[in-house]
Amino acid sequence: MRRLVVNADDLGAGEARDRGILESHRHGVVTSASVLAQGPSWRGALRLLREHPSLDPGVHINLSEGRPLSPRARTLVDPRTGLFWGKREARRRALEGLFDPEEVEREAAAQIDRLRDEGIAPSHVDGHQHLHVYGCVAAPVARAAAGRGVRRYRLPLDLPPPSMPVNAGRGDDLEEYRLQALRAREIFAREGLRSTDAFAGAALSGHLSFETLAAVLRGLPEGTTELMVHPGYAEAPHGFSGPARDAERRLLTDPAVRVLLSLLGIRLVRWADL
């Protein structure tokens, strides 16, 4: 049996992103979404989840962009701005053990609790820019999730991608995700958290087309795989909020994708179903 969780990241990142995720769920193949608990459209995301309970929510633990929810997050933020350090610097600090684990656990707990306090029970956690598996971050995030009854998490151990161009910098990132995921797997397991049997989507980011998706689906292993996606409406002429968001939304709502899943005998599931 091959089962597929299609998880849209960044719910709460903005109205355009939220609208695209909802459309990809209602008219497409997205089954789950992970929420930025301190995102600019957080309130809108809550309303969307309440109006559409079939969309399975998780928490997109964010330790790299914006402001923390918890007090006393001294090591997590740049003291000049009070903001998280940003992707590259946050990853460096996680790898070098420069974050206070208690501050990481408190912040992860605060983000999970923000959903729970609103009556939304998250089925899983993952990490903005995959920081949840990095260095000194993995253990406190795992403890925070386990302490709040969350038993599933994303392990970004990417399946071999279809043949496509990958620039050198992106290739380095993918290798770093792989190494951190391999190390973090035991850490999350010790806290009783489990992931899917396989994962895809990191290498596909920015390259998701019917052809690349079909190649991944045809090679899907037995068991449950998570496919990470980022549908939305474009808010910029280029970059991560650019036309790629439109392209993913159109692909994920294309009826031909459902036909292909049916032909391949792949069943769509949610994190909450595992």
N, C-alpha and C positions, 0 to 999 in steps of 0.2 A: 504494500500500500504506500503510495506517495501522497503526502499532504503538504500544502503550501500555506504559510501565513504571509500575507502581503501587508507589510507594516509601513505606514506613511509617517515619516518623521516631521517634527517641528509644528505640530498643531499648537496654535497660540502665538506663532511667530508673526502673524499679521493677517489682516482680513483676506487678502488675496490668496495667501497660502491656505488658510482655513477653508475658504470657498472651494478651492481646487481639491482639497482632501475630501471634503464632503461629497462633491460631485463624483470623485473617483470611488467613493464607497457606495453611494446610492445607485450609480449607473455603471459601475465598473467592478474591479476585482479587489479593491482595497478592503481588508477585513479588520485591521487594527490600526491604531494611531498612537504615537507617543507625544505627550503634552509637555510643552515648555511652561513650567509652573510660574515662572516670572516673565513670561513673554508679553509683548505689548498688547496682544489681543487675548489675553488669558481669560477674561470674562466672557468674551464671545465664544471661545472654545468650550467653556463650561456649558453655555447655553446650547451649543451645537450637540454636545454629548448627551445632555438631558433630553433633547428633542429627538435624538437618533440613538437609542440605547443599543442597537445592533452593532454600532461602531465600538469596538473593544478598546478601552483606554489603557495606556501605560504611562510611565513617567520618563521623560527625556531629560535625565539628570544633566544639568548645565552648570559647569564650573569654569567656563571660559569667556562668556559674553554677558554683559550687563552687570547688575548688582545682586549680591546674595540676599536671600530672605532671612538668614539667621543673623543674630548679633555675634559679636566677637569673632569675626572671620578674618583675623589679622593677616594670616599667611596666604589667604586665598585671593587677596586683592592688592592692587597697586596703591600704596598709601597716598600717592599724589592725586588719585582720581576717585578712590573708593570703588572702582570697578574691577571685575575679574581681569586677569592678566592678558587675556586674549589667547587664541589657539596655540600658537607656537610656544609662547613663553609658559603657558599653563602646562603644556606637555613636557617642556624641559624641566620645570619645577617638580612635576609628578615623577619623572624618571630619576631625578636627583634627590628625591625624598625631602623636598623643601616645604611641603605642605604639612601642617599639623593634622594628624589623623583624626583627632577629636573634632577639629573644625570641619573637616571633610564630612565626617559622619553626621554632625549636627546639621550641616547644610543639606546633605542628601535627604536626611529625615524631614527637614522643613519642607522640601519640595514634594516629597511623597505625602506628607501630612496636609499640604495645601489642597490636594485632591480629596483625600479622605475626609477632611473637615467639611467639604462641600457635598459629602454623600456619594462621591465617586470612588469606587474601589479599583485601584489599578491592578491589572493582571500581570504586569511585567515592568521591568526597568531596562532602559538602555542609556546611552550616553551621547550628549551633544559632542560631535567630532570624536566619538569613541573614547573620550577621556575616562570613562568608567572602568576601563580595563588597564589603564596606564599606572605603572609604578606603585607609588604609595597611596593611590586613590582607590584601587580595586577592593582592598580589604574593608575599609570603612564604609564604602558604598554597599558592599555585600552585607555587612552587619546592619546597616540602616534598613535595607530592604527586608532582610530576614526578620528583624525586630518588629516590622509592621505587617508581617504575614504575606509579603510578596515573594513568590517562590520561583519565578521565571525571570530570565535575563537574556540579553543579546550577547552572543559570543561572535564577534566579527572575524571569524576564521573563514575567509572568502573561498568559495569553490573556485577552481581554475576557470578564469573568464574565457569567453570566446575570443578568437583572434581579432584583435583590434589595436589601433595605435595607443600606447600609453607613454606619456613623456617621462623623463628621468625623475623629476621631482615627485610625480604621482606614484611612480613605481617604488620610490623610497618610502612614501607614506604607507602603501599597501603592505610592504614588507614589515614595517614597524607595527602596523595593526596585527599582522599575523603573529609576530613574536610576542607582543603584549597579550594577545588573546590566549596563546598557548600557556603563558605563565599564569594568567588570571583564572583559567579554567579550574585549577585545583583550589584556588582561594574561594571562588564562589561555591564550589562543591562542598567545602568544609562548612559553609553556612547553610547548607541544605538547598541551595538554588540550582535549578537545572535550566539548560537552554534547549534549543532545537537541535536536531541531529546534524543539521548543516545550515549554512548561511550563504547568501549571495547578495550582491548589490554594491559593495564598496568599489570594485573595479568598474562596474557598470555606470556609476554616477557620471552624468554628462555624456554617456554613450548609449543610453537606453533607447533602443529602437525595436521594431517588431522582430527584426532579424537576430539581434543580440539576445533579446528575451527568449525567442524561440530556441536558440542554441542552448541557453541555460536550462530551459524547461525540458528539452529533450535529454539532457544529461543529468537530470535531477536524480539523486540517489533515493533508495528506499528510506522510509521514515518521514520525518517532518523537517522541512526547510523553511527558514525565514528569508523572504525577499524584501530588502530595504528599498524604499522608494521615496521620492520627494516631489509629488505632484503639486501644482498650484497654478496661479495665473502670473504671468511675467510682470514684474514691477520695475525692471531695469532693462536697458538695451543689451546688456551682457553681464557675465558673472553668474554667481550662484542663484540670484533672484531673477535671472534673465529668461530668455526664450526656452531654455531647457525645461523650466517648470511647466510651460504650456505643452511641450512635446510629451512629457511624462503623463500629464493629465489626459491628453488625447489618446495616447497609447493604452493607458490603463482603463479607459472607457470604450475602447474599440471592441465591438462584439466578436471580432475575429480572435481575440485573446481567449475569451471564454470557450469558443469552439475548439481552439488548440488544446486548452486544458482538458476538455472533455475527451478529445481524441487520444490524448496521452494518458488518460485515466488518473489525472491529478485532481485531488479534492481540496477545495479551499477551506481553511479552518482559521480560527482566531487563537490568539495566545490563551484566552480564557477556556478554550476547549481542550487544552493539553493537560 
